[in-house]
Amino acid sequence: MAIERLQKRGKKAPKDVAIIFGVTGLVGKQLLEKLLSKSKWKVYGVARRQEMTTIKKPNTNTNTNPNYHFISCNLLDPVETQTKLSHLHDVTHVFWVTWASQFPLDSVECYDQNKAMMSNALDSILPGANLKHFSLQTGTKHYVSLQGSSLDHLVKRVSYYDENCPRVEGCNFYYGLEDLLKERLMGVVPWSVHRPGLIIGSSRKTLYNFMGSLCVYGTICKYLNLPFVFGGRKDCFEQQFVDVSDARLVAKQQIWASTNDLVQSNNGQAFNSINGDGSTWKDIWGTIGEKFGAVVPWEMLSEDFTFAGCMSDKGAVWKEIVKKEGLVETEMEDLANWYFLDALFRCPVKMLGTREKADRLGFTTRYHALDSISHWIDVMRNEKLIP
């Protein structure tokens, strides 16, 4: 009724105000674009450093949009976090899509650091804000521990995890973040958890950047006339080991869960956030190589090939390509993480989720893995990150 009275008087209704922690990341950039495309949203974006990439859609240029405010902040510093965030009393929706990557996954240090980072943020924004929803992004690694003497039994078993699967042993910082929200929001503020698999998107601020790594690899293969081979294990090539999650889908799901009254839960609501198409690398690898204009060999799989071993010394080649093609100036390591590709294509366990819950509750957006990868190659070309 209050909003209707304001509208009758010719005044603008109050905006929903989002704060995106990790705004320069794969999903953070998509959240920003999608929220700013709707005039009712005002957005604060938090990251250590701003990524100066213009969103090429009407009314969403982050450099000039009056509804967007970037905040440079080190969330691991409680004093800085308090200073820069405690005055944001208009925040209604929180999107947490960041993490501290200084320490190895499943280590106590990684667990403690990520929990401290979120705790600092909550200490700063909770006292003055009137929150409607808190959205937490984690991942399908929620269901699997990489610790233990042998993981062979998990490789041989096809598992499709749903959101009710119990936690596994190990020091997974995802659990710490969920527990912290349950404790600090005290059953008063609705919150949701979103668990993507391999996120497909474009960013120069992401450690595990699949598209950046793939695009640099494909570009160098074409430039040096190298075969576009899949370096990894045969079973990872021929079977699905990790779900693909388009960054557009992950962002849309978080906004859907944050604004849909039918799925609000003060006790926390978890959703797998995946494309759900079941593609294997064997199905799509050749077409990806052709998209780059690279030579695709008849035998695409090479179990002896490692990306770190064959690509780590190509930094000078990448600089040559950047200069010749007039690309945005980047070092190869800004986009490519060869050790990540090697680990991904030799993944020891299946981390596959079901989409049943999200589909049943009304979120039915889907993408095919090949379409997602093709789309983001085009985006990176438009952003002049690759030729």
Order of alpha helices (4+ residues) and beta strands (2+ residues): alpha-beta-alpha-beta-beta-alpha-beta-alpha-beta-alpha-beta-alpha-beta-beta-alpha-beta-alpha-beta-alpha-beta-alpha-beta-alpha-alpha-alpha-alpha-beta-alpha-alpha
